């Protein structure tokens, strides 16, 4: 009957209402237990040991990849795919150059791995942090001044330790293979280094102070304020670097009126591109090296393209335009915008994760820091150690994404009708820069953000047939 049905319904509702609070309580208790277990796991986790093991594992794996690639630099016969593309002379030059670079890389990687390991196991960072108040007469409670002194010591120590490697790379390795410019003297080298140190002080010191202040002031959600600041700083640097920092190292000039300038302007103004090009520049990249490059920068309808003089000298006008069609493809296909959003999301996630660890006393004590005040700069350094596994995974995924974007930008240039000139331009860039001719598939997949030349040319040919 209806009365019986109504009674059953009422009973069911009453039963539901009486059990719901118990369910909620059990869920809260389960969540609390999970949180306690997580905190206990964080407190008991062997951070230092895990950091060392992971660092050594990465070093061993990357050295294994390096040796795989190194062995291929002794191949003397051009692969069949390259015989019609690369001269035997340039092929052997490339093999010799890259073998030299790999030997240098293997030695420097081993050295810096030993240096990093010793600095951790010998508790160098705690020694420096605790000694700064006595050495510089800084109050132990003055976190900003103490952090600036700490970072200054690390920066200068890094410059000094890396100096012999930089000198060897520039004045022996690069010169041996014809890449060092005659203008690149020891005087210019050390002038560049001095400028870098001054710029680090002018820009880096205030940024460090702002970051520490935001983290200490922002409470539990400091990561949102830090993220907003870093994003704003990134946009500001996109304007400051090419306009004020780049001219400190290179001579930047407006590209003179020429057929090349006219061709680039016509490319940018095509209806299927509509790139808001405002200015074309060239810089004296040959002042330091014969390697070639080009890049774009600017906001909204205020875009600029910069060409290295080496690129202009080494390539024909149609090849340069074809290479720029590829670069404009990145803009038209929103690769630049997508990378910006991906980078912003990564940064926010990383800062949020940092907010979970900054107060973990066990992390600091694991690396030898006994001070309960847990300085922010120390927390940042230690966090980057334990974040390293995630960073490596993200880096590998971004390499895969970058390769996909390169293929798409190549196809974009092909669809504009630049297939033959893009082919010849890429081949010439590979030859002039002595790029790797025989890449190991595993080494290339791990390290190279651009696909190997042969794969790119095959994709260009396929896209050309498709567009025909």
Secondary structure, DSSP 4 states (H G I P E B T S, - for coil): -HHHHHHHHHHHHHHHHHHHHHHHHHHHHHHHHHHHHHHHHHHH--HHHHHHHHHHHHHHHHHHHHHHHHHHTT--SPPGGGTTTS-HHHHHHHHHHHHHHHHHHHHHHHHHHHHHHHHHHTTHHHHHHHHHHHHH---TT-HHHHHHHHHHHHHHHHHHHHHHHHHHIIIIIHHHTT-B-TT--HHHHHHHHHHHHHHIIIIIHHHHHHHHHHHHHSGGGHHHHHHHHHHHHHHHHHHHIIIIIGGGTS-EEEPPSSHHHHHHHHHHT-TTT---EEEEEEE-GGGTBS---EEEEEETTEEEEEEEHHHHHHS-HHHHHHHHHHHHHHHHTTHHHHHHHHHHHHHHHHHHHHHHHTT-HHHHHHTT---TT--HHHHHHHHHHHHHHHHHHHHHHHHHHHHHHHHHHHHHHHHTT-HHHHHHHHHHHHHHTT--SS--HHHHHHH-SS--HHHHHHHHHHHHHHH-
